[in-house]
Amino acid sequence: MKDSWEFSKKILQGVSRTFALNINTLEGSTHRAVLTGYLLFRIADCIEDSVFQPAAEKAKNLREFASIFEDSKDLFQVLERYEIFKDIWAEDSPERELMLNGEKIFDVYFSLPGPYRRAVSARLAETSKGMAKFQYKKAARDDKTYQLKDRGELRLYCYYAAGVVGKMLTEIFILNDIVRPFEKELQKYDAGFGEGLQITNIAKDWKKDLKRGWMYAPKTVVDISDGLPEDDKKIVSSLCSLALGGLEDAVEYISILPLQEKKIRLFCIIPIVLACATLFSVSSGKGNKISRKEVETLLKESNKFADDNTMLRSRFYDFKRKIKKHLS
């Protein structure tokens, strides 16, 4: 168990330095459940993102991964089912190391108290089956590039990819006695929270996604049937505007969390502040990266926001105003 937990903490740094920043603010069972849940979701992402399998095979693999979480199995049964996923990611990378050592993540998963494990498992099944639906669509269309048809389909994809993660977080957080009374209020915004982060990633990486056969900016914004437009501004503007709507939900979500639960609030605040800075950079045409120095400044600000909802809202709406100005 100790070796498995140490591996989980180490590989988190490899597959996502950004999420390592906020996940490691948490403590106890909440920390263990969120970190383990994130890594299992990351495995599902690797199955979806692999460039080494056709869409139909990826859809089948995602459905098979979902089935691991759909009924009662012990650790040995799960590890037997997991064997087929170990070699999906062929490129030498932290993602490959994660896939090859998935049994260590499941080792930690089975050590979680029952309520935490149930919060993770139900949402992993949902996200894997949801992403499989989109892979089946791509396989059926047999296009080199699959473009989403409208904003509704984009929102649905983002729900399966990340809105479900927001739902999982609420289900983990309400196992805390102080947070539990706010369950219904949090549920109003948790999916939007995750979707906002997902659309930010799409706005940041849409050209990279295009190279692997996906265009998430929908046809109702720009139809790429006859090729890409010379000016990217319409694509960037639409995606950034949608992302801001989800991030606004995230600010509402954080504002509901009790001030005394500073570590949970800080966990939620860090990715939102970094996402706003990323959108600011993308919308201004400066690129999709923010500097290490800026990250350090934003982390210091995040600590202040964890104690003050008014300051958090003020900073978000300042970002929003500046981003909108770039997009106009």
SVG drawing of the C-alpha trace seen along z (x, -y; Angstrom):
<svg xmlns="http://www.w3.org/2000/svg" viewBox="-30 -46 40 58">
<polyline fill="none" stroke="black" stroke-width="0.4" points="0.0,0.0 2.8,-2.4 4.6,-1.8 1.3,-2.2 0.5,-5.5 4.0,-6.9 3.8,-5.9 0.4,-7.7 1.8,-10.9 4.8,-10.8 3.0,-10.0 0.5,-12.8 3.5,-15.2 4.3,-13.6 0.9,-13.5 -0.2,-16.9 1.9,-19.4 -1.0,-21.8 -3.4,-19.5 -0.7,-18.4 -0.6,-22.0 -4.2,-22.0 -4.7,-18.3 -1.8,-18.4 -3.5,-21.2 -6.0,-18.5 -5.7,-16.3 -6.7,-12.8 -9.3,-10.7 -10.4,-13.7 -6.8,-14.0 -6.5,-10.3 -9.9,-10.0 -9.4,-13.0 -5.9,-12.1 -6.9,-8.5 -10.0,-9.6 -8.1,-12.0 -5.5,-9.3 -8.3,-6.9 -10.0,-9.6 -6.6,-10.2 -6.4,-6.6 -9.8,-7.0 -8.4,-10.1 -5.4,-8.1 -7.7,-5.5 -9.6,-8.2 -6.6,-10.2 -4.4,-7.3 -3.4,-7.8 -2.6,-4.1 -6.1,-2.7 -9.0,-3.5 -12.1,-5.2 -14.2,-2.0 -11.6,-0.2 -11.2,-3.1 -15.0,-3.1 -14.9,0.6 -12.0,0.1 -13.8,-2.8 -16.9,-0.6 -14.8,2.1 -13.1,-0.3 -16.5,-1.5 -17.6,2.0 -14.8,2.3 -16.7,-0.2 -20.2,0.9 -20.5,4.0 -18.9,5.4 -15.4,6.8 -12.5,7.4 -9.0,6.1 -7.8,9.3 -10.8,9.4 -10.2,5.7 -6.5,6.2 -7.3,9.2 -9.7,7.0 -7.2,4.1 -4.5,6.1 -5.8,5.3 -5.2,1.5 -1.5,1.6 -0.1,1.3 -2.6,-1.1 -0.3,-4.1 2.8,-3.2 4.7,-6.4 7.3,-6.6 5.9,-9.2 4.4,-9.6 1.1,-8.6 2.6,-5.2 4.1,-4.8 0.6,-5.5 -1.1,-2.9 1.6,-0.3 1.2,-0.7 -2.5,-1.0 -2.7,1.8 -1.0,-0.6 -3.7,-3.1 -6.4,-0.4 -4.5,0.7 -5.0,-2.8 -8.6,-2.9 -9.5,0.3 -8.0,-1.2 -10.5,-4.1 -13.4,-4.0 -16.6,-2.7 -18.4,-6.1 -15.3,-7.6 -14.9,-4.6 -18.5,-4.8 -18.3,-8.5 -15.3,-7.8 -16.6,-4.6 -20.1,-5.8 -18.6,-8.9 -15.8,-6.9 -18.4,-4.6 -20.4,-7.6 -17.5,-9.5 -16.0,-6.4 -19.4,-5.4 -20.0,-9.1 -16.6,-9.4 -17.3,-6.0 -20.4,-7.5 -18.4,-10.2 -15.8,-7.6 -18.6,-5.6 -19.9,-8.7 -16.4,-9.3 -16.2,-5.7 -19.6,-5.8 -18.8,-9.0 -15.4,-7.8 -14.1,-11.3 -10.5,-12.2 -11.5,-14.9 -14.7,-14.7 -16.2,-18.2 -18.9,-18.7 -22.1,-20.0 -23.3,-22.7 -22.7,-24.1 -25.1,-21.6 -22.9,-18.7 -19.8,-20.6 -21.4,-21.0 -22.4,-17.3 -18.8,-16.3 -17.4,-18.6 -19.9,-17.2 -18.7,-13.7 -15.1,-14.7 -15.1,-17.0 -18.5,-18.0 -18.7,-14.5 -15.5,-15.2 -17.2,-18.2 -20.1,-15.9 -17.6,-13.5 -15.9,-16.3 -19.2,-17.3 -19.9,-13.7 -16.5,-13.5 -16.6,-16.9 -20.0,-16.3 -18.6,-13.4 -17.1,-16.3 -19.6,-17.2 -19.1,-20.9 -19.7,-20.8 -22.6,-18.4 -25.4,-21.0 -24.5,-22.8 -24.9,-19.7 -27.9,-20.9 -26.5,-24.4 -23.1,-22.9 -24.9,-20.6 -26.3,-23.5 -22.8,-24.5 -20.5,-21.5 -20.9,-20.3 -20.4,-23.8 -17.2,-24.0 -15.7,-21.0 -17.0,-22.1 -15.4,-25.5 -12.0,-24.0 -12.5,-21.6 -13.5,-24.3 -10.5,-26.3 -8.3,-23.4 -10.0,-23.2 -9.5,-26.9 -5.8,-26.5 -5.2,-23.3 -7.7,-23.2 -5.0,-23.1 -3.3,-20.2 -6.7,-18.4 -7.1,-19.0 -3.9,-17.1 -5.4,-14.0 -8.6,-14.2 -11.0,-16.3 -12.4,-19.8 -14.3,-20.8 -15.2,-24.2 -18.7,-23.3 -19.9,-23.8 -22.3,-26.4 -19.3,-28.6 -17.0,-27.7 -17.5,-24.8 -14.1,-23.4 -15.4,-21.1 -13.7,-23.3 -10.6,-24.0 -9.6,-26.1 -10.4,-29.9 -7.4,-32.2 -8.4,-34.1 -8.7,-32.0 -10.4,-34.8 -13.9,-33.5 -12.9,-30.0 -11.0,-31.5 -13.7,-34.0 -16.5,-31.4 -14.5,-28.9 -13.3,-31.6 -16.8,-33.0 -18.2,-29.5 -15.3,-28.8 -16.0,-32.0 -19.6,-30.9 -18.4,-27.6 -15.7,-29.4 -18.5,-31.7 -20.3,-28.6 -17.0,-27.6 -16.8,-31.0 -20.4,-30.4 -19.4,-26.9 -16.4,-28.1 -18.4,-30.9 -20.8,-28.3 -18.0,-26.3 -17.6,-27.2 -14.7,-29.6 -13.4,-27.4 -12.7,-24.7 -9.8,-26.6 -8.0,-23.6 -11.0,-22.5 -11.6,-26.1 -8.0,-26.5 -8.1,-23.2 -11.0,-24.6 -9.6,-28.2 -6.2,-27.3 -7.3,-25.8 -9.9,-28.5 -7.4,-31.3 -4.9,-29.6 -7.7,-29.0 -8.6,-32.7 -5.0,-33.6 -4.8,-31.1 -7.9,-32.5 -6.5,-36.0 -3.3,-34.9 -5.1,-33.0 -7.7,-35.8 -4.9,-38.4 -3.0,-36.4 0.0,-35.9 -0.2,-32.1 -1.5,-29.3 1.2,-29.3 1.5,-31.4 4.9,-32.0 6.3,-30.3 6.6,-33.7 2.9,-34.5 1.9,-31.1 3.7,-31.9 1.9,-35.2 -1.4,-33.6 -0.8,-31.0 -0.2,-33.7 -3.4,-35.4 -5.3,-32.2 -4.4,-31.9 -6.0,-35.3 -9.1,-34.3 -9.6,-31.2 -10.4,-33.6 -12.5,-36.1 -15.3,-35.5 -15.6,-39.2 -11.9,-39.4 -12.3,-36.2 -15.4,-37.5 -13.7,-40.9 -10.6,-39.2 -12.7,-36.9 -14.8,-39.7 -11.7,-41.8 -10.3,-38.8 -13.7,-38.4 -13.8,-42.1 -10.3,-42.1 -10.9,-38.9 -14.1,-40.2 -12.3,-43.3 -9.8,-41.2 -12.6,-39.3 -14.6,-42.3"/>
</svg>
